[in-house]
Amino acid sequence: MATAAIDAHDAHMGGEHPPTSTGLNNTKVAIWTFIGSECFFFASLISTYLIYRGRSPVGPFPHDAWTDPATGHVFKAILNIPVTSVSTFVLLMSSLAMVLAHSAVVRGDRRSSKIWLASTAILGATFLGFQAYEFTSFVHEGLTIHTNLFGSSFFILTGFHGAHVTAGVIWLLTLLFIDIKRGFSPDEAINVDVCALYWHFVDVVWIAIFTLVYLIK
Amino acid sequence: MAADHSHATLAHDAEGNVSPPEHTHPDWGTYKWVALILTVLTGMEVWIYYIPSFTKTNLFVPTLLILSAVKFTIVVMFYMHLKYDAKLFRALFVGPLTFAAFTIVGLLFLFGHLKISF
């Protein structure tokens, strides 16, 4: 009885699936397990950043200016909060576009699903553009992955997050290609749902990074 | 295994067949409100970053952490549908997340960034 009820619920949400021992869609169980493992991955990177925070003997520093004693060159605070705030807003809006894409597929609205999948991919690519701009400007201002502890931990943390966003954009473009080619039926909404869960996870990781790395001085 | 779907109110017809619940996921209006709230909270975070008198107080970091945690929770509950989905999914996410959070805090204690004074 319980399994029948769960199957009915999943069918309503566009997630019809063969009977399973848990009564839940195995694909969703797998993506949630993967997301759980990703929590540990990003926790290790965030804790590394936090442990090395403020322990760089030489600049540039994230929030404070620094004068190189050897050359007398003044390095201004490296983080650009206004630019990163805009890129954070872009990523948040991509999450909105993603839920609307999933909702459109569940409803069988093929025109909207294409629009929102494309919007999500474009917003994700825009975020990556902001990140590329940020990394480039940091290097021009004298901060590379080799410069100091801040540079190493910062580029590793935000770089791995950017790699996840890149994977998400590729996944979204693949879904968009399939949607344009033959379309998703509501029964296939699980394919968009698992991508959406991954995309939102990437978003929540950025919520943590934005606060811990960029805002807390 | 008896999976828990207590969140969904399932209707039965005259023959006792189960029909799907009417509203298990948020609608467009809810998603818009969530996006608006997330935008306002992000704006608040950036705004307090630019208040020098506030950044010098002991409230600055806790305020940012609380705002961030609220945003995190809203996305997970509404956009990732964890509020509406099966409890097993909640366990698969919240379990590792809690463990990861304790690991971060533990490492910060070990490396002297956090201290308890008696």
Chai-1 contact restraints between the chains, C-beta under 6 A:
chainA,res_idxA,chainB,res_idxB,connection_type,confidence,min_distance_angstrom,max_distance_angstrom,comment,restraint_id
A,A2,B,A2,contact,1.0,0.0,6.0,A-B,restraint_1
A,A4,B,V18,contact,1.0,0.0,6.0,A-B,restraint_2
A,A5,B,L10,contact,1.0,0.0,6.0,A-B,restraint_3
A,A5,B,V18,contact,1.0,0.0,6.0,A-B,restraint_4
A,I6,B,A3,contact,1.0,0.0,6.0,A-B,restraint_5
A,I6,B,H5,contact,1.0,0.0,6.0,A-B,restraint_6
A,A8,B,V18,contact,1.0,0.0,6.0,A-B,restraint_7
A,A8,B,P20,contact,1.0,0.0,6.0,A-B,restraint_8
A,H9,B,H5,contact,1.0,0.0,6.0,A-B,restraint_9
A,H9,B,A8,contact,1.0,0.0,6.0,A-B,restraint_10
A,H9,B,P20,contact,1.0,0.0,6.0,A-B,restraint_11
A,H12,B,P20,contact,1.0,0.0,6.0,A-B,restraint_12
A,T22,B,M1,contact,1.0,0.0,6.0,A-B,restraint_13
A,T22,B,A3,contact,1.0,0.0,6.0,A-B,restraint_14
A,G23,B,A3,contact,1.0,0.0,6.0,A-B,restraint_15
A,L24,B,A3,contact,1.0,0.0,6.0,A-B,restraint_16
A,L24,B,A86,contact,1.0,0.0,6.0,A-B,restraint_17
A,W32,B,F89,contact,1.0,0.0,6.0,A-B,restraint_18
A,W32,B,L92,contact,1.0,0.0,6.0,A-B,restraint_19
A,W32,B,F93,contact,1.0,0.0,6.0,A-B,restraint_20
A,T33,B,L92,contact,1.0,0.0,6.0,A-B,restraint_21
A,G36,B,L92,contact,1.0,0.0,6.0,A-B,restraint_22
A,G36,B,F93,contact,1.0,0.0,6.0,A-B,restraint_23
A,G36,B,P96,contact,1.0,0.0,6.0,A-B,restraint_24
A,C39,B,P96,contact,1.0,0.0,6.0,A-B,restraint_25
A,C39,B,L97,contact,1.0,0.0,6.0,A-B,restraint_26
A,C39,B,A100,contact,1.0,0.0,6.0,A-B,restraint_27
A,F40,B,A100,contact,1.0,0.0,6.0,A-B,restraint_28
A,A43,B,A100,contact,1.0,0.0,6.0,A-B,restraint_29
A,A43,B,T103,contact,1.0,0.0,6.0,A-B,restraint_30
A,A43,B,I104,contact,1.0,0.0,6.0,A-B,restraint_31
A,S47,B,I104,contact,1.0,0.0,6.0,A-B,restraint_32
A,S47,B,L107,contact,1.0,0.0,6.0,A-B,restraint_33
A,I51,B,F111,contact,1.0,0.0,6.0,A-B,restraint_34
A,S85,B,V46,contact,1.0,0.0,6.0,A-B,restraint_35
A,T88,B,T42,contact,1.0,0.0,6.0,A-B,restraint_36
A,L92,B,L38,contact,1.0,0.0,6.0,A-B,restraint_37
A,S95,B,Y79,contact,1.0,0.0,6.0,A-B,restraint_38
A,L96,B,A35,contact,1.0,0.0,6.0,A-B,restraint_39
A,V99,B,Y31,contact,1.0,0.0,6.0,A-B,restraint_40
A,V99,B,Y79,contact,1.0,0.0,6.0,A-B,restraint_41
A,L197,B,M80,contact,1.0,0.0,6.0,A-B,restraint_42
A,H200,B,V75,contact,1.0,0.0,6.0,A-B,restraint_43
A,H200,B,Y79,contact,1.0,0.0,6.0,A-B,restraint_44
A,H200,B,M80,contact,1.0,0.0,6.0,A-B,restraint_45
A,D203,B,V75,contact,1.0,0.0,6.0,A-B,restraint_46
A,V204,B,F72,contact,1.0,0.0,6.0,A-B,restraint_47
A,V204,B,V75,contact,1.0,0.0,6.0,A-B,restraint_48
A,I207,B,S68,contact,1.0,0.0,6.0,A-B,restraint_49
A,I207,B,K71,contact,1.0,0.0,6.0,A-B,restraint_50
A,I207,B,F72,contact,1.0,0.0,6.0,A-B,restraint_51
A,T211,B,L64,contact,1.0,0.0,6.0,A-B,restraint_52
A,T211,B,S68,contact,1.0,0.0,6.0,A-B,restraint_53
A,L215,B,E45,contact,1.0,0.0,6.0,A-B,restraint_54
A,L215,B,Y49,contact,1.0,0.0,6.0,A-B,restraint_55
A,L215,B,L64,contact,1.0,0.0,6.0,A-B,restraint_56
A,I216,B,V61,contact,1.0,0.0,6.0,A-B,restraint_57
A,I216,B,L64,contact,1.0,0.0,6.0,A-B,restraint_58
